[in-house]
Amino acid sequence: MKTEIKHADKCTTIFVSGSVDALTAAELGKNVAAQIAGEHVNLIMDLSGLEFMSSAGLRTLLGAVKETRSHGGDLRIVSTNPGIDKVLKMSGFHNIAKVFTSQAEAAASFE
């Protein structure tokens, strides 16, 4: 798994590529926690480069939603990979967090 973080005026984007599974989910969780600790609580998790996500990845996303909301922010998800989107839909994640097909739409939702 690889992550890249970009800060903008209203939100911070964490670009995630590769695989999020039992071996890498904790690292993603630490990246999210570091952003929240730095008072970047409006997060976009861009999963466009993600190839695989296990249930450990879903738990990390759920934890990110809870943490951002408990600090007055929120989490948006960008998903363009049909396989990842299917996992998000099957797990009911579309009912928990807003999922977008583009970075621009996700960022605009914070305005």
C-alpha positions in Angstrom: 0.0 0.0 0.0 1.1 3.5 -0.8 -0.4 6.7 0.5 0.0 10.3 -0.6 -1.5 13.3 1.3 -2.5 16.6 -0.2 -3.9 19.5 1.8 -6.4 22.0 0.3 -8.4 24.9 1.8 -11.4 23.0 3.0 -10.2 19.4 3.0 -7.3 17.0 3.0 -7.1 14.1 0.5 -5.4 10.8 1.3 -4.7 9.0 -2.0 -4.5 5.2 -1.4 -3.0 2.8 -3.9 -2.1 -0.9 -3.9 -3.9 -3.1 -1.3 -5.4 -2.4 2.1 -5.5 -5.7 4.1 -4.6 -7.0 7.5 -0.9 -6.2 6.9 -1.4 -2.6 5.8 -4.7 -1.4 7.4 -2.9 -0.2 10.6 -0.6 2.0 8.6 -3.6 3.6 6.9 -5.2 4.1 10.3 -2.0 5.9 11.5 -2.1 8.2 8.5 -5.7 9.1 9.2 -5.0 9.6 12.9 -2.0 11.9 12.1 -4.3 14.1 9.9 -6.9 14.4 12.6 -4.3 15.2 15.2 -3.1 18.0 12.9 -6.7 19.3 12.9 -7.4 18.1 9.3 -10.8 16.6 10.0 -12.5 17.0 6.6 -10.9 14.1 4.8 -11.3 12.6 1.4 -10.1 9.0 1.0 -9.3 8.6 -2.7 -9.4 4.9 -3.4 -9.1 5.3 -7.2 -5.6 3.6 -7.2 -6.7 0.8 -4.8 -6.6 -2.7 -6.2 -7.8 -4.7 -3.2 -9.4 -4.0 0.1 -10.2 -6.6 2.8 -12.5 -6.4 5.8 -9.5 -4.9 7.7 -9.6 -2.0 5.2 -13.3 -1.6 5.7 -12.8 -1.4 9.5 -10.1 1.2 9.0 -12.5 3.3 6.8 -15.2 2.9 9.4 -12.8 4.1 12.2 -11.9 7.1 10.0 -15.5 8.0 9.6 -16.1 7.8 13.4 -12.9 9.8 14.3 -13.5 12.6 11.8 -17.1 13.0 12.9 -16.1 13.0 16.6 -13.8 15.9 15.8 -16.3 17.9 13.9 -15.4 16.8 10.4 -16.3 14.0 8.0 -14.9 11.5 5.6 -15.7 11.3 1.9 -14.7 8.5 -0.3 -13.7 8.6 -4.0 -14.0 5.2 -5.7 -13.6 4.6 -9.5 -12.5 0.9 -9.3 -15.6 -1.3 -9.9 -14.3 -4.0 -7.7 -13.7 -1.7 -4.7 -17.0 0.0 -5.3 -18.7 -3.4 -5.2 -17.1 -4.1 -1.8 -18.2 -0.7 -0.5 -21.8 -1.3 -1.7 -22.0 -4.9 -0.4 -20.8 -3.9 3.0 -23.3 -1.1 3.2 -20.6 1.6 3.3 -22.6 3.8 0.9 -25.1 4.2 3.8 -22.3 5.2 6.2 -20.2 7.7 4.2 -20.7 9.6 1.0 -19.0 8.0 -1.9 -18.1 9.9 -5.1 -16.7 9.0 -8.5 -14.4 12.1 -8.7 -12.1 14.1 -6.5 -13.8 17.4 -7.5 -17.2 16.2 -6.4 -16.0 14.9 -3.1 -14.2 18.2 -2.4 -17.2 20.3 -3.4 -19.3 18.4 -1.0 -17.5 20.1 1.9 -18.5 23.6 0.8 
